[in-house]
Amino acid sequence: MTVTAGIPLSGSAWVQVARPAAGDRPQLDGVNVPVEAYLPHRFSRPAALFKPGAHTLDLQVLDAAGRPMIRVYSSFTVTPHG
């Protein structure tokens, strides 16, 4: 996926699992991202955080013991604005 620099990044996640999930851990470039507490878990990050180049989005759904039940990993590239 390619994103243009200077545009805020936002998204949402709706996770449905057979066992109750204790929480989720979204990260952008290895840094935890605050998300809304209710479904869908929405987030938005300022454009200034994303310099041109490669970036990663990692979402983990955790069980009651804090272990990952599901992990979704995606990479994207930010291209210069203009």
C-alpha positions as CSV (number, residue, x, y, z in Angstrom):
1,M,0.0,0.0,0.0
2,T,1.2,3.5,-0.7
3,V,0.3,6.6,1.3
4,T,1.1,10.2,0.4
5,A,3.1,12.2,3.0
6,G,1.3,15.1,4.6
7,I,-2.0,13.2,4.9
8,P,-3.1,11.9,8.4
9,L,-3.4,8.1,8.7
10,S,-6.5,6.7,10.2
11,G,-8.1,3.3,10.3
12,S,-10.3,1.0,12.3
13,A,-10.4,-2.7,13.3
14,W,-13.3,-4.9,14.1
15,V,-12.1,-8.2,15.6
16,Q,-14.5,-11.1,16.3
17,V,-13.0,-14.3,17.8
18,A,-14.5,-17.5,19.3
19,R,-12.8,-17.0,22.7
20,P,-13.2,-13.7,24.5
21,A,-10.3,-11.3,23.8
22,A,-8.8,-9.5,26.7
23,G,-7.5,-6.7,24.6
24,D,-5.6,-5.6,21.5
25,R,-2.3,-4.1,20.8
26,P,-2.0,-2.0,17.6
27,Q,1.4,-0.6,16.8
28,L,2.7,1.6,14.0
29,D,6.5,1.3,13.4
30,G,6.8,-0.6,16.8
31,V,5.1,2.2,18.8
32,N,1.8,1.5,20.6
33,V,-1.2,3.4,19.1
34,P,-4.0,4.5,21.3
35,V,-7.4,3.3,20.0
36,E,-11.0,3.8,21.0
37,A,-12.1,1.3,23.7
38,Y,-15.2,0.2,21.9
39,L,-15.7,-1.6,18.5
40,P,-14.7,-0.8,16.0
41,H,-11.3,0.2,17.4
42,R,-10.6,3.5,15.6
43,F,-7.3,5.3,15.5
44,S,-5.8,8.4,13.8
45,R,-2.2,9.5,13.7
46,P,-0.9,12.9,12.6
47,A,0.7,13.2,9.2
48,A,3.9,14.6,10.8
49,L,4.7,11.2,12.2
50,F,5.1,9.6,8.8
51,K,8.3,10.5,6.9
52,P,8.7,9.2,3.4
53,G,9.7,5.5,3.3
54,A,8.6,2.1,4.6
55,H,6.4,1.8,7.7
56,T,4.6,-1.1,9.4
57,L,1.2,-1.6,11.1
58,D,1.0,-4.6,13.5
59,L,-2.3,-5.6,15.3
60,Q,-2.3,-8.3,17.9
61,V,-5.5,-9.6,19.7
62,L,-4.6,-10.8,23.2
63,D,-6.1,-13.6,25.3
64,A,-6.7,-13.4,29.1
65,A,-3.1,-14.3,29.8
66,G,-1.8,-11.5,27.5
67,R,-0.7,-13.9,24.7
68,P,-1.4,-13.1,21.1
69,M,-4.4,-15.0,19.7
70,I,-4.4,-13.3,16.3
71,R,-1.7,-11.1,14.6
72,V,-2.2,-9.1,11.5
73,Y,0.9,-7.4,10.0
74,S,0.9,-5.0,7.1
75,S,3.5,-2.8,5.6
76,F,3.0,0.5,3.6
77,T,5.2,3.1,2.0
78,V,4.8,6.8,2.4
79,T,5.7,8.8,-0.8
80,P,6.7,12.5,-0.8
81,H,3.9,15.0,-1.0
82,G,3.7,17.1,-4.2
